[in-house]
Amino acid sequence: MTTPTTPRPDTYTLRAARPGDLSRIEPLLTAAGLPIAGVAGCLDHFTVAEAGDALVGVAGLEVRDDVALLRSVAVQPEWRDRGVGRALVHYVIAGAEARGLHALYLLTTTADRYFPSFGFARTTRDAVPAAIRDTTEFRGICPDSAVVMACTLGGAARAAGGR
């Protein structure tokens, strides 16, 4: 005898993270091998993707002055390759531009080929502003071997970045 299953919805929505989402965000990040240190402190700059009542993806910013660290981009395995991650990153970048931020930075050990399509390019740790180098991720959570990437925000610079 087979048990009927509820079909998985094919649609999702993006929205700003709320304090109650933290208990669902942290396990997703942990399962993806991403750090959770500091997430609670910058949750007001996080975006989640939901399908029904399920949290299927997340992306966040750690804002410092007029720049930010793009962090915590993760999608549930069964939702990968469906555009959720791409939608989250585009949404977060658009939000950063709307806030008047000048640049985004990120550290990655696995996705250095993914982020150039959003305008990110490799850079050095020394080229990153002190405000970003002072984040927990830069000071020790991410290994020194992590690739550092930067994306200048704003009209002409974004158009040249390939988005």
Phi and psi in degrees as GROMACS dihedral restraints (atoms count N, CA, C in turn):
[ dihedral_restraints ]
;  ai    aj    ak    al  type     phi  dphi    fc
    3     4     5     6     1   -99.2    20    10
    4     5     6     7     1   148.7    20    10
    6     7     8     9     1   -96.6    20    10
    7     8     9    10     1   128.4    20    10
    9    10    11    12     1   -65.1    20    10
   10    11    12    13     1   144.5    20    10
   12    13    14    15     1  -116.0    20    10
   13    14    15    16     1   151.6    20    10
   15    16    17    18     1   -81.8    20    10
   16    17    18    19     1   127.1    20    10
   18    19    20    21     1   -64.6    20    10
   19    20    21    22     1   142.1    20    10
   21    22    23    24     1   -72.0    20    10
   22    23    24    25     1   133.6    20    10
   24    25    26    27     1   -65.4    20    10
   25    26    27    28     1   149.0    20    10
   27    28    29    30     1   -95.5    20    10
   28    29    30    31     1    -1.0    20    10
   30    31    32    33     1  -118.8    20    10
   31    32    33    34     1   155.5    20    10
   33    34    35    36     1  -142.9    20    10
   34    35    36    37     1   162.5    20    10
   36    37    38    39     1  -125.6    20    10
   37    38    39    40     1   152.9    20    10
   39    40    41    42     1  -106.5    20    10
   40    41    42    43     1   141.2    20    10
   42    43    44    45     1  -155.7    20    10
   43    44    45    46     1   162.6    20    10
   45    46    47    48     1   -64.5    20    10
   46    47    48    49     1   139.7    20    10
   48    49    50    51     1   -67.2    20    10
   49    50    51    52     1   148.6    20    10
   51    52    53    54     1  -117.6    20    10
   52    53    54    55     1   159.2    20    10
   54    55    56    57     1   -51.5    20    10
   55    56    57    58     1   -38.1    20    10
   57    58    59    60     1   -67.0    20    10
   58    59    60    61     1   -13.4    20    10
   60    61    62    63     1   -78.3    20    10
   61    62    63    64     1   -18.9    20    10
   63    64    65    66     1   -54.6    20    10
   64    65    66    67     1   -40.0    20    10
   66    67    68    69     1   -68.0    20    10
   67    68    69    70     1   -15.7    20    10
   69    70    71    72     1  -100.4    20    10
   70    71    72    73     1   -27.7    20    10
   72    73    74    75     1   -72.8    20    10
   73    74    75    76     1   -46.0    20    10
   75    76    77    78     1   -58.6    20    10
   76    77    78    79     1   -44.9    20    10
   78    79    80    81     1   -63.6    20    10
   79    80    81    82     1   -35.3    20    10
   81    82    83    84     1   -63.8    20    10
   82    83    84    85     1   -45.4    20    10
   84    85    86    87     1   -64.4    20    10
   85    86    87    88     1   -43.8    20    10
   87    88    89    90     1   -60.7    20    10
   88    89    90    91     1   -44.7    20    10
   90    91    92    93     1   -62.9    20    10
   91    92    93    94     1   -30.0    20    10
   93    94    95    96     1   -86.0    20    10
   94    95    96    97     1    -0.1    20    10
   96    97    98    99     1    76.9    20    10
   97    98    99   100     1    24.0    20    10
   99   100   101   102     1  -105.2    20    10
  100   101   102   103     1   149.7    20    10
  102   103   104   105     1   -71.7    20    10
  103   104   105   106     1   148.2    20    10
  105   106   107   108     1  -107.5    20    10
  106   107   108   109     1    -9.7    20    10
  108   109   110   111     1   -58.9    20    10
  109   110   111   112     1   129.0    20    10
  111   112   113   114     1    88.2    20    10
  112   113   114   115     1   -10.1    20    10
  114   115   116   117     1   -62.4    20    10
  115   116   117   118     1   -46.6    20    10
  117   118   119   120     1   -57.7    20    10
  118   119   120   121     1   -36.0    20    10
  120   121   122   123     1   -73.5    20    10
  121   122   123   124     1   -17.5    20    10
  123   124   125   126     1  -124.5    20    10
  124   125   126   127     1    20.0    20    10
  126   127   128   129     1   -57.8    20    10
  127   128   129   130     1   -27.0    20    10
  129   130   131   132     1   -69.5    20    10
  130   131   132   133     1    -5.9    20    10
  132   133   134   135     1  -114.4    20    10
  133   134   135   136     1    22.1    20    10
  135   136   137   138     1  -105.4    20    10
  136   137   138   139     1   152.4    20    10
  138   139   140   141     1  -124.6    20    10
  139   140   141   142     1   140.0    20    10
  141   142   143   144     1  -118.5    20    10
  142   143   144   145     1   153.9    20    10
  144   145   146   147     1  -109.9    20    10
  145   146   147   148     1   130.4    20    10
  147   148   149   150     1  -124.4    20    10
  148   149   150   151     1   143.1    20    10
  150   151   152   153     1  -123.8    20    10
  151   152   153   154     1   107.7    20    10
  153   154   155   156     1    63.9    20    10
  154   155   156   157     1  -126.3    20    10
  156   157   158   159     1   -93.3    20    10
  157   158   159   160     1    -1.1    20    10
  159   160   161   162     1   -91.5    20    10
  160   161   162   163     1   135.3    20    10
  162   163   164   165     1   -84.2    20    10
  163   164   165   166     1   117.9    20    10
  165   166   167   168     1  -110.7    20    10
  166   167   168   169     1    -9.2    20    10
  168   169   170   171     1  -167.4    20    10
  169   170   171   172     1   164.5    20    10
  171   172   173   174     1  -154.5    20    10
  172   173   174   175     1   150.7    20    10
  174   175   176   177     1  -153.7    20    10
  175   176   177   178     1   146.3    20    10
  177   178   179   180     1  -145.4    20    10
  178   179   180   181     1   166.5    20    10
  180   181   182   183     1  -121.2    20    10
  181   182   183   184     1   143.6    20    10
  183   184   185   186     1  -110.9    20    10
  184   185   186   187     1   100.8    20    10
  186   187   188   189     1   -84.1    20    10
  187   188   189   190     1   131.5    20    10
  189   190   191   192     1  -136.2    20    10
  190   191   192   193     1   114.2    20    10
  192   193   194   195     1    57.6    20    10
  193   194   195   196     1  -122.8    20    10
  195   196   197   198     1  -106.6    20    10
  196   197   198   199     1    20.7    20    10
  198   199   200   201     1  -134.0    20    10
  199   200   201   202     1   168.8    20    10
  201   202   203   204     1  -151.6    20    10
  202   203   204   205     1   157.4    20    10
  204   205   206   207     1   -97.9    20    10
  205   206   207   208     1   120.4    20    10
  207   208   209   210     1   -79.1    20    10
  208   209   210   211     1   123.9    20    10
  210   211   212   213     1  -145.4    20    10
  211   212   213   214     1   166.1    20    10
  213   214   215   216     1    61.5    20    10
  214   215   216   217     1    39.5    20    10
  216   217   218   219     1   -86.3    20    10
  217   218   219   220     1   113.3    20    10
  219   220   221   222     1  -148.9    20    10
  220   221   222   223     1   147.2    20    10
  222   223   224   225     1  -134.3    20    10
  223   224   225   226     1   138.0    20    10
  225   226   227   228     1   -54.8    20    10
  226   227   228   229     1   139.1    20    10
  228   229   230   231     1   -51.2    20    10
  229   230   231   232     1   -41.6    20    10
  231   232   233   234     1   -71.8    20    10
  232   233   234   235     1    -9.0    20    10
  234   235   236   237     1  -106.6    20    10
  235   236   237   238     1     0.5    20    10
  237   238   239   240     1   -71.4    20    10
  238   239   240   241     1   156.4    20    10
  240   241   242   243     1    64.8    20    10
  241   242   243   244     1    26.2    20    10
  243   244   245   246     1  -125.2    20    10
  244   245   246   247     1    10.7    20    10
  246   247   248   249     1    87.6    20    10
  247   248   249   250     1     2.2    20    10
  249   250   251   252     1   -66.0    20    10
  250   251   252   253     1   -48.2    20    10
  252   253   254   255     1   -61.2    20    10
  253   254   255   256     1   -44.2    20    10
  255   256   257   258     1   -61.8    20    10
  256   257   258   259     1   -43.8    20    10
  258   259   260   261     1   -63.2    20    10
  259   260   261   262     1   -42.5    20    10
  261   262   263   264     1   -61.2    20    10
  262   263   264   265     1   -46.9    20    10
  264   265   266   267     1   -65.3    20    10
  265   266   267   268     1   -44.4    20    10
  267   268   269   270     1   -58.7    20    10
  268   269   270   271     1   -43.1    20    10
  270   271   272   273     1   -63.2    20    10
  271   272   273   274     1   -45.0    20    10
  273   274   275   276     1   -66.5    20    10
  274   275   276   277     1   -40.9    20    10
  276   277   278   279     1   -63.4    20    10
  277   278   279   280     1   -44.4    20    10
  279   280   281   282     1   -61.5    20    10
  280   281   282   283     1   -40.0    20    10
  282   283   284   285     1   -64.8    20    10
  283   284   285   286     1   -38.8    20    10
  285   286   287   288     1   -64.4    20    10
  286   287   288   289     1   -41.6    20    10
  288   289   290   291     1   -64.7    20    10
  289   290   291   292     1   -41.6    20    10
  291   292   293   294     1   -64.2    20    10
  292   293   294   295     1   -30.5    20    10
  294   295   296   297     1   -78.4    20    10
  295   296   297   298     1    -7.6    20    10
  297   298   299   300     1    84.9    20    10
  298   299   300   301     1    16.4    20    10
  300   301   302   303     1   -67.8    20    10
  301   302   303   304     1   148.4    20    10
  303   304   305   306     1   -94.9    20    10
  304   305   306   307     1   -26.7    20    10
  306   307   308   309     1  -159.4    20    10
  307   308   309   310     1   154.4    20    10
  309   310   311   312     1  -120.2    20    10
  310   311   312   313     1   148.8    20    10
  312   313   314   315     1  -131.1    20    10
  313   314   315   316     1   157.4    20    10
  315   316   317   318     1  -152.9    20    10
  316   317   318   319     1   160.3    20    10
  318   319   320   321     1  -121.0    20    10
  319   320   321   322     1   136.2    20    10
  321   322   323   324     1  -147.0    20    10
  322   323   324   325     1   145.2    20    10
  324   325   326   327     1  -109.4    20    10
  325   326   327   328     1    -6.7    20    10
  327   328   329   330     1  -134.5    20    10
  328   329   330   331     1   -17.6    20    10
  330   331   332   333     1  -119.1    20    10
  331   332   333   334     1    27.9    20    10
  333   334   335   336     1   -68.0    20    10
  334   335   336   337     1   -15.4    20    10
  336   337   338   339     1   -92.5    20    10
  337   338   339   340     1   -13.1    20    10
  339   340   341   342     1   -84.9    20    10
  340   341   342   343     1   -42.5    20    10
  342   343   344   345     1   -76.3    20    10
  343   344   345   346     1   -20.3    20    10
  345   346   347   348     1   -59.1    20    10
  346   347   348   349     1   -26.2    20    10
  348   349   350   351     1   -68.3    20    10
  349   350   351   352     1   -11.0    20    10
  351   352   353   354     1  -103.6    20    10
  352   353   354   355     1     3.3    20    10
  354   355   356   357     1   100.3    20    10
  355   356   357   358     1     4.4    20    10
  357   358   359   360     1   -82.3    20    10
  358   359   360   361     1   143.7    20    10
  360   361   362   363     1  -134.4    20    10
  361   362   363   364     1   151.6    20    10
  363   364   365   366     1   -60.8    20    10
  364   365   366   367     1   145.4    20    10
  366   367   368   369     1  -145.6    20    10
  367   368   369   370     1  -177.1    20    10
  369   370   371   372     1  -104.9    20    10
  370   371   372   373     1   158.4    20    10
  372   373   374   375     1   -60.0    20    10
  373   374   375   376     1   -36.0    20    10
  375   376   377   378     1   -66.9    20    10
  376   377   378   379     1   -24.2    20    10
  378   379   380   381     1   -83.3    20    10
  379   380   381   382     1    -7.7    20    10
  381   382   383   384     1   -83.9    20    10
  382   383   384   385     1   137.1    20    10
  384   385   386   387     1   -57.9    20    10
  385   386   387   388     1   149.5    20    10
  387   388   389   390     1   -55.5    20    10
  388   389   390   391     1   -36.6    20    10
  390   391   392   393     1   -60.3    20    10
  391   392   393   394     1   -36.3    20    10
  393   394   395   396     1   -80.3    20    10
  394   395   396   397     1   -40.0    20    10
  396   397   398   399     1   -61.5    20    10
  397   398   399   400     1   -21.0    20    10
  399   400   401   402     1   -84.8    20    10
  400   401   402   403     1    -3.9    20    10
  402   403   404   405     1   -70.8    20    10
  403   404   405   406     1   157.6    20    10
  405   406   407   408     1   -58.4    20    10
  406   407   408   409     1   -39.4    20    10
  408   409   410   411     1   -61.5    20    10
  409   410   411   412     1   -44.9    20    10
  411   412   413   414     1   -70.7    20    10
  412   413   414   415     1   -35.4    20    10
  414   415   416   417     1   -76.0    20    10
  415   416   417   418     1   -10.2    20    10
  417   418   419   420     1   170.2    20    10
  418   419   420   421     1   -20.0    20    10
  420   421   422   423     1   -69.6    20    10
  421   422   423   424     1   -46.4    20    10
  423   424   425   426     1   -86.2    20    10
  424   425   426   427     1   139.6    20    10
  426   427   428   429     1   -67.7    20    10
  427   428   429   430     1   156.9    20    10
  429   430   431   432     1   -60.1    20    10
  430   431   432   433     1   -22.0    20    10
  432   433   434   435     1   -78.8    20    10
  433   434   435   436     1    -7.8    20    10
  435   436   437   438     1   -63.5    20    10
  436   437   438   439     1   142.3    20    10
  438   439   440   441     1   -76.6    20    10
  439   440   441   442     1   133.6    20    10
  441   442   443   444     1  -101.1    20    10
  442   443   444   445     1   132.4    20    10
  444   445   446   447     1  -131.5    20    10
  445   446   447   448     1   152.5    20    10
  447   448   449   450     1  -135.3    20    10
  448   449   450   451     1   151.4    20    10
  450   451   452   453     1  -140.7    20    10
  451   452   453   454     1   118.8    20    10
  453   454   455   456     1   -79.7    20    10
  454   455   456   457     1   133.1    20    10
  456   457   458   459     1   -99.9    20    10
  457   458   459   460     1   155.5    20    10
  459   460   461   462     1   118.2    20    10
  460   461   462   463     1   150.3    20    10
  462   463   464   465     1   -26.6    20    10
  463   464   465   466     1   -83.5    20    10
  465   466   467   468     1   -63.8    20    10
  466   467   468   469     1   -40.0    20    10
  468   469   470   471     1   -63.9    20    10
  469   470   471   472     1   -39.6    20    10
  471   472   473   474     1   -68.5    20    10
  472   473   474   475     1   -40.4    20    10
  474   475   476   477     1   -62.2    20    10
  475   476   477   478     1   -38.2    20    10
  477   478   479   480     1   -72.5    20    10
  478   479   480   481     1   -19.7    20    10
  480   481   482   483     1   -77.7    20    10
  481   482   483   484     1    -6.7    20    10
  483   484   485   486     1    93.0    20    10
  484   485   486   487     1    17.0    20    10
